[in-house]
Amino acid sequence: MEEWIERKRHFEGAVFAVSVGTVRLPNGVEARRDVVEHDGGVCILAYENGVVTLVRQYRPAVEAYLLELPAGRLEGDEDPEHRARMELEEEVGLQAERLELLAKCLPSPGYTTEVDYIYLATGLTHVEARPESEEFIEVVTMPLDEAIAMLEAGEIIDANAMIGLRELEAKLRAADEEE
């Protein structure tokens, strides 16, 4: 296991911080490490009657519009399920009777502390969406089969959307096999 020898925060922004330091490797060699410190996030796959709700938004880091799950950043030790309910309502105008954790993932553990929680939302009720002023989100609903086809064609490339759709697909397949 690596052991930190020194670690210093070099940047602190609104979304993440960056620490840089030196670690001692198991063989005694020292190495530099850069770590993006991020509180993590939640993603919500709303599903009802064979239809999923996604969002399309521009992501400047990759200079592209992506189809994603509605999502939000956790703050501190905030409860992920609570944040998921808030983001689902704010971004796409849905309230869920039930939230089920589909997956917990580390999107890039080689350099970030981020942990994402992917929820399945069912028992949906429509309410007024309230996106934040800097969010420009297009709500996209489609049959799950169409979303899976887009995923397989490489048209959905957001990791959390990929995981959420595949987890839902596996869950539904397992339920069909039980019947």
C-alpha positions in Angstrom: 0.0 0.0 0.0 1.2 3.5 -0.7 1.8 5.9 2.2 1.7 9.7 1.9 5.0 11.3 2.9 3.8 14.8 2.1 0.5 16.2 0.6 -0.4 19.8 -0.1 -3.5 21.3 -1.6 -2.6 23.4 -4.6 -6.0 24.4 -5.8 -9.5 24.7 -4.4 -12.4 25.5 -6.7 -16.2 25.4 -6.5 -16.4 21.8 -7.7 -13.1 20.1 -6.7 -9.7 20.6 -5.1 -6.3 19.3 -6.2 -3.7 18.0 -3.9 -0.1 17.2 -4.9 2.3 15.2 -2.9 4.8 12.4 -2.5 4.0 8.8 -1.6 6.2 5.9 -0.5 5.5 2.8 -2.6 5.5 -0.7 -1.1 9.1 -1.2 -2.5 10.3 1.9 -0.7 10.5 4.1 -3.9 9.0 7.6 -3.7 6.6 8.8 -6.3 4.6 12.0 -7.0 0.8 11.9 -6.9 -1.8 14.4 -8.0 -5.3 13.8 -6.5 -8.5 15.6 -7.5 -10.6 15.8 -4.3 -14.4 15.6 -5.2 -17.3 15.0 -2.8 -19.0 12.7 -5.4 -22.3 12.7 -7.0 -25.6 11.1 -7.7 -27.2 10.1 -11.0 -30.8 9.1 -11.4 -32.3 6.8 -14.1 -36.0 7.5 -14.1 -37.9 4.6 -15.6 -41.7 4.0 -16.0 -43.7 1.9 -18.5 -40.6 1.0 -20.6 -39.5 4.7 -20.9 -36.4 6.3 -19.5 -35.7 10.0 -18.9 -32.3 11.3 -19.8 -30.9 14.8 -20.2 -28.9 16.3 -23.0 -26.4 19.0 -22.0 -23.3 20.6 -23.3 -20.1 19.6 -21.5 -17.3 22.1 -22.2 -14.5 19.7 -21.0 -15.2 17.5 -24.0 -16.8 20.2 -26.2 -19.8 18.1 -26.9 -23.5 17.6 -26.1 -23.9 14.4 -24.2 -26.9 12.3 -23.3 -26.7 11.6 -19.5 -28.7 10.7 -16.5 -30.0 13.6 -14.4 -27.3 14.2 -11.9 -25.9 16.4 -9.1 -22.9 16.9 -7.0 -22.9 15.9 -3.3 -21.7 18.4 -0.8 -19.8 17.2 2.2 -21.4 14.3 3.9 -24.8 14.9 2.3 -27.1 11.9 2.0 -26.9 10.6 -1.6 -30.6 9.5 -1.7 -31.8 12.9 -0.5 -29.6 14.7 -3.2 -30.9 12.2 -5.9 -34.5 13.2 -5.1 -33.7 16.9 -5.2 -31.8 16.6 -8.5 -34.5 14.5 -10.2 -37.1 17.1 -9.3 -34.9 20.2 -10.2 -33.5 18.9 -13.5 -36.4 17.0 -15.1 -39.5 17.7 -13.0 -40.1 14.2 -11.6 -40.7 13.0 -8.1 -40.1 9.3 -7.4 -42.1 7.1 -5.1 -39.2 4.7 -5.0 -35.4 5.1 -5.3 -33.2 2.0 -5.5 -29.5 2.1 -5.6 -28.4 0.4 -8.9 -24.7 1.0 -8.5 -22.0 2.8 -6.6 -18.9 3.5 -8.8 -15.5 5.1 -8.8 -15.4 6.9 -12.2 -11.7 7.4 -12.3 -9.9 6.1 -9.1 -6.4 6.7 -10.6 -6.6 10.4 -9.8 -9.9 11.3 -8.1 -11.7 10.6 -4.8 -15.1 10.9 -6.5 -17.7 8.3 -5.7 -21.0 8.3 -7.7 -24.3 6.7 -6.7 -26.6 5.7 -9.5 -30.3 5.3 -8.5 -33.3 3.8 -10.3 -36.4 6.0 -9.8 -39.8 4.5 -10.2 -43.4 5.5 -9.3 -42.9 8.8 -11.0 -45.0 11.9 -10.6 -44.6 15.0 -12.8 -43.9 18.3 -11.1 -42.4 21.6 -12.3 -38.7 21.4 -13.1 -36.5 24.0 -11.5 -33.0 23.8 -13.1 -30.3 26.1 -11.7 -29.7 29.3 -13.6 -26.4 28.0 -15.1 -28.0 24.7 -16.2 -29.2 24.4 -19.8 -30.8 21.0 -19.9 -32.9 19.3 -22.5 -35.1 16.6 -21.1 -35.1 13.5 -23.4 -37.5 10.6 -22.9 -37.3 7.5 -25.0 -38.1 3.8 -24.8 -35.4 1.8 -22.9 -34.8 -0.3 -26.0 -34.0 2.8 -28.0 -31.6 4.0 -25.3 -29.8 0.6 -25.2 -29.5 0.7 -29.1 -28.0 4.2 -28.8 -25.6 2.9 -26.1 -24.6 0.0 -28.3 -24.1 2.3 -31.3 -21.7 4.5 -29.3 -24.1 7.4 -29.2 -24.4 7.4 -25.3 -20.8 7.6 -24.0 -21.3 9.1 -20.5 -20.1 6.5 -18.1 -22.8 6.9 -15.5 -25.5 6.7 -18.1 -23.9 3.6 -19.6 -23.7 1.9 -16.1 -27.3 2.9 -15.2 -28.8 1.7 -18.5 -26.9 -1.6 -18.3 -27.8 -2.2 -14.7 -31.5 -1.6 -15.5 -31.3 -3.8 -18.5 -29.8 -6.6 -16.3 -32.4 -6.1 -13.6 -35.3 -6.3 -16.0 -33.8 -9.4 -17.7 -33.4 -11.1 -14.3 -37.0 -10.3 -13.4 -38.2 -11.8 -16.7 -36.2 -15.0 -16.1 -37.8 -15.4 -12.7 -41.3 -15.3 -14.2 
